[in-house]
Amino acid sequence: MSYDGPALIGATPVRLRLAGRWEPIDGRYHWGGRVAPDPAIAQLVRAGRRDVRVTIADRSAPARLAEVDPWGGVRITGVGTPPWPAEEEDDDGAGSP
């Protein structure tokens, strides 16, 4: 599953590019990616704020901000149910017996 689009970090509108995977070692879903360059989010990281809430449409999840890259983007990670809607399954019967 992945997501590329608008979101909120707290009350700040941002653009996120996220992907996730099931981690068999701990049995949880891990997701993460990048926040597009945004001075307000980069300032949060530089001020020491790491724990945030990500909201996409009507879903939200806790996340953690990491490093700021040279272009001002910020790495973001989360564990558990991701904040983006599940991808729709095809209705064409592919894979059905």
N, C-alpha and C positions, 0 to 999 in steps of 0.2 A: 504494500500500500504506500501511496505517496500523496503529497499535496504541494501545490504551487499556486499561491494566491494571497488575497488580503486576509488580515487578521488584526487582532488587538493584543498588545502586551500591556496589561493594566488598561489604561484609557488611551494609550498611544496607538494610532493606526500604523501598521507596518505591512510589509510584504514578506512572506515566508516561503521557503523551499524546504520541505520536510520529507523524510522517508522513515520507514520503520521495519522492524523484523522481530520475530519471536526468538528469544534467547533460551535455548534448551538448558543451559547451565543453571540459570536461576528460575526458569519457568515463567518469565515475565516478558511482556512486549516492551521493547526499547525503541524510541523514536528520537529523531533529531535532525538538524540541518543548519540552515543559515537564515538570519534575519538580514534582509537587504540593508545596505548602508543607511543609517538613520542616526543623526547626532544625539537625539534624546536617549536612544537605547544604548549607544556607545558610552554616553555620560553615566548611565546607571552602572555599567560595568566598571568604569574608571572610579566611580564613587564607592565601589565595593558591594553594590547590590547584585545578588545572584539569583535569588528565588523570586519568580514571577508567576503570573497566571496568564495563559494564552487562551484567547477566545476566537473561535472561527464559527460564524453563523450563530447557532444556538447551543454550541458545545464549548466547554472549556476544560482545561487541565493544568495542573501545576507543571512548571518547567524550571530549568536552571540555565542561566546565561553563563557562557564561558568567555573565551578570549575575543578581543576585537582584532579583526584582520587589518592589513595595511590600507584597505580601501574603506574601512569604517563599518563593514559588516560584522555581525556577532554570531558566534556559534551558540546554538541552543539545543538542549537535550531534555528528554523526559522519559519516564518509565510508567507503564500502565496504559490504559485506554487513551489513544491519541485524541487531540482536539478536532480532528477533521472527520467528516462523515465517511462511513465505509463506502467503498466503491460499489457501484451497482453491478450485479451479476448479469451476464448476457441472458436474454430470453430466447435465444435461437436453438436451444437444446444441445449445444455443443457439449460433448462429454457425456451425454445421456446414453444409456444402453438402447 
